[in-house]
Structure formats: C-alpha cells, structure tokens
Amino acid sequence: MYKPLRTTRELPKALRHPLIRLCIGLGFLMTTLLVAQGLLSFVPDALARILSLPVQILVILLGYQMFVRFFEQRNVTELDPKNSFPEVFQGGLIGVLLFCFTMIILWGFRSLEIIGLNAWSAVLPWLSLALATSFIEEILIRGVVFRLSEEALGTWPALGLSALLFGGLHLFNPHASLLSSLAIGLEAGILLGAAYILTRHLWLAIGLHFAWNFTESGIFGLALSGNESQGWLQTQLTGPDWLTGGSFGPEASIVAVIVCLVASYFLLEKAKQQGQIKAVRWKTPGGL
C-alpha cells in the first residue's frame, strides 16, 4: 500500500522548487478537467448537462488528491475530512452574512429594491453552479497557486499574487472591466486567501465562496460576475455603477470591496495571532 510522505525530498532536485510544482499542478488539474469535459461530449446532451458539474467537482478533488499524494508525496492535510463540516458551515455563514450586509448597505443608499418573488425551483441551477465553482476555483487558486507560491515567497507576496490572478481571470467574464477585476481581486482574492491562511484548510474558503455566490445569484437573483441570473427574489439595483457594480453585479461595487476588506482584516489579524503568517522568503536566511 502506498504510504504518502510528508516532504518532497525524494523528488528530483529540479522538481522540488514550489513554483515548478505550482506550474505542474495547474497543468495537471486543468488537463484532467479538459479530459473530463471531452469524455462528456460522448454522452447524450441532456445527460451531459446533468453530469457536467458533479463530474467537474469529482475530477478536481481526485486530481488534487493524486497530485499532492503522488507528486508532492505528502498527506492532503488541507482537505482533511475531519475539518470539512464545521469549516464549510462557518464559511457559509460568513459568506451569507457578508453578502446580506452588502445588500443592506445598498438598501440604505436606496439603490436596492425587491420587486417580487420567483418559484423556489429558480435557485437550483445556481446552487449546483455555486458548488462547482467554489470547489474548482478554491482548489486551483488557494490550493495550488497560493499554497505553493507562499512556500516559495512567503504569505504576503503569495496573497497579492493569488488575488491578482483571481481578479485577472474574471476579466474574461461578460461586462468585465479592469475596475471590476480589481474589485474581485481585492474583495474575494484577499478574503478567500485569508480564510485559507487562518485555517490552513480549504474548507472555510470553499464554504465562504459557495455561500457568497449562491446568495448573490440563487437568492437575490443578481448578476454573478457579469453573468445574468434569476434567483428566488426579483431584485433591482439602481444608482451609479461604482455603488451598485452596474451590469457586472454587486461584486464590482465599492460597498462589496469595503465590506470584504474589513472581513479580510479581521481574519488576517486572527491568523497573525495564531502564528499562521510565513515570513517573506527573500528576507530570511536561505530565502530566494
């Protein structure tokens, strides 16, 4: 039986550097997702639509497990199932509260109005989409990009790098702009990175990411990163784009940025108190 190691010392020297492992990990996981999508093309369209999101979640979880256990040769502590339920629940609660608080502030500015209700079944597509997105993006960005760049550079440079990448990826979304991508990087990139730093598990970030996205799209029916949605509530936003986020959705709102940055500050302060911040590598002996 394979017994995972806790270090990468048995890897060839050229592969031990965390930034090399970062590139290999991203390449491997993206390839597995593309192969899974390719295999689904052989399935009838109706069945493929049903299976697509569950298959993506399963593939990214198994692919990450394989990469860590067989390539990095260590236990997958960041996905320890013992921590899954309480941290997903806590993250979910934080995500719902942060988004609802953002909506309350917009309502206070008279920029938010609830004009009706849809059938409860309207939430179902957004429930599955939010679940798949949270798993895939957290494993790729926090599990691979942040974790391995932090090992190479330290916590603060890695947090900035991963937040910048996360925001940049949303530049390809509908109605996106440099400002909306900057907003995503500042609010979500830093907040979700802080959730990982505090716990050293991915579960808190997955729960937070899922709850924010689902509350935004499935409950309030607002545009999710530029993608139109129809949730349980029929919600209308009015006012300048800098306040409401415009056609991109509330994630491009200055209100969401401030709310999430304040939450990030408290998570990072708690992480500092618990000694979870890793020093900048080029300022330490033997660093880069």
Protein Blocks (a to p, Z undefined) as FASTA:
>chain_A
ZZddfbfklpcfklmpmklmmmmmmmmmmmmmmmmmmmmmmpcfklmmmmmmmmmmmmmm
mmmmmmmmmmnopaffklgfklmmmmmmmmmmmmmmmmmmmmmmmmmnopaccfbdcdfk
lmmmmmmmmmmmmmmmmmmmmmmmmmmmmmmnojklmmmmmmmmmmmmmmmpghiafklm
mmmmmmmmmmmmmmmmmnopaklmmmmmmmmmmmmmmmnopaeehiacddfbdcddeddf
klnopmnojklpfklmmmmmmmmmmmmmmmmmnopaccdfklcghiZZ
